[in-house]
Amino acid sequence: MKEKHLRTPLTEEDVRKLKVGDILFLSGTVFTARDKAHKRIIDYLRRKEKLPFDFGGGVLYHCGPLTKRAGKGWKVVSAGPTTSARMNDTAPEVIGKLGLKAVVGKGGMSEAVSRTLQKEGCVYLAYTGGAGVLAADKIEGVVGVFWIDLSAPEAVWMLRMFSFGPLVVAMDAHGGSLYNR
């Protein structure tokens, strides 16, 4: 197990060096998305419409943050992970078409997602459930929010993180998985 610190955007080279069990801390831009956002992303992609954000080399966090207004912006109060298996059906298309290099959540994902991770050079990072306030403490600011009409937890939040973690490489880009042991 190695502890690593990476900054987004991630490269395929960064990701291919990671192995199951590595501990990772991320800094930079992280996007959130849950069920409804995944479905809308796929609708946009299938209609060949431009998304209002660019995930290239990005990190997608399965999270519906608890937020409040802070002046003209937003403050994230809690940002715990959502059960990632809820996105098993949509994740391969989202990962494959958007250039994602990491997905963060809890509970693992399907074999189909594992195959996509290997093909695309992406990893699944596990974050501890129930640690939403600790995650929120790693958020330096909200850079943007998209599709708030889906509701605050279902919107896509663009967050600036500093040393977000510890994240465990639970599914790597080589087919390794903590969930298949």
N, C-alpha and C positions, 0 to 999 in steps of 0.2 A: 504494500500500500504506500502510495506516494501522495504527499500533499502538494497541490499545485495552485497557482494563482494565475488566472487568465483574464484578459480584457477583450470585450466585444468590439468589433465583429471578430468572430472566430474564423479560423481557416480550416480547411480539411486537414492540413498537416497538424495543426493543434489537436484536432479531434482524434486523428488516427494514432496519436501518441498515448491517448488515454486508455486505461485498462480497467476492467471491472474491479471495484474496491478502492480505486484512487479517490482521494478526498480533494475536492475542488472548491475554490472561492472565486467568484466572478465579480468583475467590476465592469461598468459600462452600461449600455442600453439593453434592457430586457423587456419583452412584450408579454402581456397576459392575454389569454384567450381560453374560453370554455366552449361548451357545446354550441350555443347559438352563434358565437363568433366563427367557429370552425365551419358551420353550415353556410354562413354568409360569405366567408372567404371562398368556399368551393363554388357557390353561386356566381360570384364575381369571376373566378377563374374560368368557369365553363362558358360564361357569356363573353369572355375575353375583355372584361372591363378592368381598368387600372385600379388597383387597391390604393387607398389613401395613405398607405404606409409601406415601407420597404423592409422586409425581414432579412435581406441578403446577409449571410454569415451570422445571422441573429440567433437569439435564444428566445424560445417561447415557453412561458411559465403557465402551467395549468392552474390558474388562480383566479378567484373572483374577489378582488380586494375590497375591504371595508374602507370607504373613503368619506371625507367630509370636506366641505368648502373651507378654504383658507385664503382670505383676501380675494384676489382675482383668480386664484388657482385652486389646487387640490392638495390635501394631505392624506396619505395612506395611513390608516390607524392599525390595520391588521392585513397581512398578506399570506395567509397559509395556503398550502397546496390543495388542489382538488384531486379527487381520485381520477387518475389518468385513463383508466380503462374505459371511462365514458366516451373518450375520443378515439377508441380503437378503429372504428369504421372510417373516420375522416382523416386521421393522422397520416396514413401513408401518402395520400394525395397532397395534403398540406405541406408535409416535409419535402416531398419530391418536387413540388412545383415552386416552392418559395425559397429554396436555398438555406433552409434552417440547418444549423450545426449542433444545436442542443435543444432538448425538450426537458423541462423540469416539472416534476409532479410527485405524486405518491402512489404506491401500490403496483407499479409496473405496467407493462403494456403487452399486447399480443405478439404471437410469432410473426404475423404479417408485418407488424411495426418493426420488429427486430430485423427482418429481411430488408426493409426500407432503410433502416439505420445503417446497415452494412453497405448497401448499394450507394447511398447518398453521402456517406461520411458524416454521420450524425451520431450523437449519444443521447441516452436517457439518463437524467440525473435525478436522484431521489432526494427529497427534502422532507424533514420530519413533520408529520402531521401534528397539529396542536401548537406549532411554534410560530403562529402568524404574527404575533407582536415582535418577536425576534427578527423575523424577515422584514417587517416594516421598519425596524430600526436601521436596516441596511439600505433603505431607499433615501437617496439624497434629494430626489425631487421627481415630480411628475412632469415629463416632457410634453406629453399630449394624451388626449383621450379621443377615441374614435368609436362611433356607433353607440353613443350613450343611449340612443333610443331602444337598444336591446335591454336596458337596465344597467345600473352601475356595475353589478357583479359580472354581467355578461359582456360588457363593453371591452374593447381592446385598449389596454392602458400601456403607454410607453413610459417606462420607468428608468431613471438613472440610479444604478446601484453601485455600492462600494463594498467590496469584500463580502458579497452575498454567499452565505454558506454557514456551516459546512454542507456541501452537496456531495453525495456519494455517486460515483459512476456505477449505476446499477445495470445498465445495458450498454455495451460498448459497440464500436463500429466494426468489430471483428466477430460478432456473434456471441460474445460472452454475456452472461446474464446472472445476476444474483438470484433471480427468481426460478432458475432451472437447476438448482443444486440439489 
